[in-house]
Amino acid sequence: MSPRTHAADPDQRPVLVLVAMPEEAAPVLALLEDVQDVPVPFSRGVAAARGTSDGRPVLVVTTGIGMAAASAAATWAILSASPSLVVNGGSCGGLGADVELGSLVIGASFTGSLADATAFGYAPGQVPGDPPRYAADPALVAAALEAAQRTAGDTPVRSGLMLSGDAFVTADIADPMRERFPGALTADMETTAIARTADVLGAPFVALRAVSDLCGPAAGQQFHLELDVVAEASARAVIELIASRP
């Protein structure tokens, strides 16, 4: 089955869910019906499957880790499937000092954590030719917040700036990153690349990821949750968002 199966009918355009790892795709696929694998034109690292949620088509693509992998897989999926919505799910690192483990975070804006052209007058994180930050549609952010709150129980739900770059944010680089990006909530290796791809291809985009690790935790502070726990929390909120769309 090709991702193009539903693209010709505007009412049947799929929601595209992008995650980095198979462990993040599994709980999304477990919540869908009629799941079938979709062939992909990649030699490694990318997988795709289509299913339905209450009759609505959903295409789940595992992109692989990192900005380049995410850009390549997102470009293919958006051009192939013409999705009605692109959702980035899965896990992320908590960067903000007040971000708690397990928190569900909805991205309101996105920029690069490592890009630095400030010597030429660009903002921290801004790649020349790109805007200082990519922004999600406020209506989509509000809908994602409501969906996350319905599934989160006592888990905190936040919205704000997400950072992405091709480096795992260890304690030694977390504090300088916080100084460069005051108020940033999370760090990961894919979201900003997907936000950029969706923007240039004209696809609505929202990110809804759960915090699995704290970047630079305080002494004695718990800093890690198992990936399957946070991936399931993100998946429930993503499916709730899809179900709540008119």
C-alpha positions in Angstrom: 0.0 0.0 0.0 1.4 3.4 -1.0 1.2 6.5 1.1 -0.6 8.0 -1.9 -3.6 5.8 -1.4 -5.7 8.4 0.2 -4.0 11.6 -1.1 -6.5 12.2 -4.0 -9.5 12.5 -1.6 -9.1 15.6 0.6 -11.4 14.1 3.2 -9.2 11.0 3.5 -5.8 12.7 3.6 -3.9 11.0 6.5 -2.5 12.5 9.6 1.2 12.0 9.4 2.9 11.0 12.7 6.7 11.3 12.7 8.8 9.7 15.4 12.6 9.0 15.5 12.8 5.5 16.8 10.8 2.2 16.5 10.2 2.2 20.3 8.3 5.5 19.8 6.3 4.2 16.8 5.2 1.0 18.5 2.7 2.6 21.0 1.2 4.7 18.3 0.6 1.7 16.0 -0.8 -0.3 19.0 -3.6 2.3 19.2 -4.5 2.1 15.5 -6.7 -0.4 13.7 -6.0 -2.1 10.4 -2.3 -1.5 10.5 -0.3 -2.3 7.3 3.3 -1.7 6.5 4.1 0.9 3.8 7.1 0.5 1.4 9.7 3.2 1.8 12.4 4.3 -0.7 15.2 4.3 1.9 18.0 1.7 2.4 18.0 1.9 6.2 16.6 3.8 9.2 13.1 4.6 7.9 9.9 2.6 8.3 6.3 3.4 7.7 2.9 1.9 8.5 -0.6 3.0 7.8 -3.7 2.4 10.1 -6.9 4.1 11.1 -8.1 5.8 14.3 -11.9 5.8 14.4 -11.9 5.5 10.6 -9.4 8.3 10.1 -6.3 7.4 8.1 -3.0 7.8 10.0 0.5 7.3 8.5 3.2 6.6 11.1 6.8 7.1 9.9 9.9 6.3 11.9 12.5 8.7 10.6 15.7 7.7 12.3 17.6 9.9 14.7 19.0 13.3 13.8 18.2 16.4 11.8 19.2 15.1 8.4 17.3 11.8 8.9 14.2 13.6 10.1 14.3 16.1 7.2 14.7 13.4 4.6 11.9 11.2 5.9 9.6 14.1 6.5 10.1 15.4 3.0 9.3 12.0 1.5 6.2 11.5 3.7 4.7 14.9 3.2 5.2 14.9 -0.6 3.9 11.4 -0.9 0.9 11.5 1.4 -0.2 15.1 1.3 -1.2 14.9 5.0 -3.9 17.0 6.6 -1.7 17.4 9.6 1.9 16.6 10.6 2.5 15.6 14.3 5.9 15.0 15.7 5.7 12.6 18.7 8.0 10.5 20.9 10.5 11.5 23.6 12.8 14.5 24.3 15.1 15.9 26.9 13.9 18.4 29.5 16.1 21.5 29.3 14.2 24.0 31.3 15.1 24.0 35.0 11.5 23.6 36.0 10.6 20.9 33.5 9.7 17.6 35.2 10.3 14.1 34.0 7.4 12.6 32.1 6.0 16.1 31.2 4.1 16.3 27.9 5.4 19.3 26.0 3.7 20.9 23.0 6.0 23.0 20.8 4.9 26.5 20.3 8.1 27.5 18.5 11.3 25.7 17.3 14.9 26.6 16.6 18.3 25.0 16.3 20.2 24.3 19.4 23.7 24.3 17.8 23.3 26.7 14.8 25.4 29.8 15.4 25.7 32.6 12.8 25.5 35.3 15.4 28.8 36.7 14.1 26.9 37.8 11.0 23.9 39.3 12.9 21.7 36.3 13.0 19.8 35.2 16.2 21.1 32.2 18.2 19.8 29.0 16.6 19.0 30.8 13.3 20.3 29.3 10.1 20.9 32.0 7.4 17.9 32.2 5.1 15.6 30.8 7.7 13.5 32.7 10.3 14.8 33.1 13.8 12.2 30.5 15.0 9.6 28.4 13.4 6.2 28.8 15.0 3.3 26.3 15.3 -0.2 27.5 14.5 -1.7 28.7 17.8 -4.9 26.9 17.2 -3.1 23.6 16.7 -1.1 24.3 19.9 -4.3 24.9 21.8 -5.8 21.7 20.5 -2.7 19.7 21.3 -2.7 21.2 24.9 -6.3 20.1 25.4 -5.6 16.6 24.0 -2.6 16.2 26.2 -4.4 17.4 29.3 -7.2 14.9 28.7 -4.7 12.0 28.7 -2.1 13.2 31.1 -3.7 12.6 34.5 -1.3 14.1 37.0 1.5 14.5 34.5 2.5 18.1 33.8 1.6 19.5 30.4 3.7 22.4 29.0 4.0 24.5 25.9 6.9 26.6 24.7 10.2 26.7 22.8 11.7 23.4 21.6 15.4 23.1 20.5 16.9 20.6 18.2 20.4 19.8 17.0 22.7 16.9 16.2 24.1 16.6 19.7 22.9 14.8 22.8 22.5 17.5 25.5 24.8 16.4 28.3 25.2 18.3 31.6 28.3 20.2 30.4 26.4 21.9 27.5 23.0 22.3 29.2 23.8 25.4 31.2 25.3 27.4 28.2 22.3 26.3 26.1 19.9 27.6 28.7 21.8 30.9 28.7 21.5 31.2 24.9 17.8 30.2 24.9 16.1 31.5 28.0 12.7 29.8 28.5 13.5 26.8 26.2 11.7 23.8 27.6 13.2 20.8 25.7 16.0 19.6 23.5 16.0 16.8 20.9 17.5 15.9 17.6 14.6 16.1 15.1 11.7 18.5 15.9 13.1 21.7 14.4 14.1 19.9 11.2 10.6 18.6 10.9 9.1 22.0 11.6 11.2 23.5 8.9 10.3 20.8 6.4 6.5 21.2 7.1 6.8 25.0 6.8 8.5 25.0 3.4 6.1 22.3 2.1 3.1 24.1 3.5 1.9 21.3 5.8 0.2 22.1 9.2 2.6 21.0 12.0 2.5 20.4 15.8 5.0 18.7 18.1 3.9 16.7 21.1 6.7 14.9 22.9 7.3 13.6 26.4 10.3 14.2 28.6 12.4 11.0 29.1 15.6 12.7 30.5 16.6 15.8 32.2 19.5 17.7 30.6 21.9 18.6 33.5 19.8 17.5 36.5 20.4 18.8 39.9 22.4 16.7 42.3 20.3 13.8 43.6 17.5 14.5 41.2 15.9 11.6 39.3 16.8 12.3 35.6 15.6 9.3 33.5 12.4 7.5 32.7 12.2 4.4 30.5 11.6 5.2 26.8 8.5 2.9 26.6 6.8 4.9 29.4 7.2 8.3 27.8 6.6 7.0 24.3 3.2 5.6 25.4 2.3 8.9 27.1 3.1 10.8 23.9 1.2 8.3 21.8 -2.0 8.5 23.8 -1.9 12.3 23.5 -1.2 12.2 19.8 -4.1 9.8 19.1 -6.4 12.0 21.3 -5.4 15.0 19.2 -6.3 13.1 16.0 -9.6 12.0 17.5 -10.5 15.5 18.6 -10.0 17.1 15.2 -13.3 18.2 13.4 
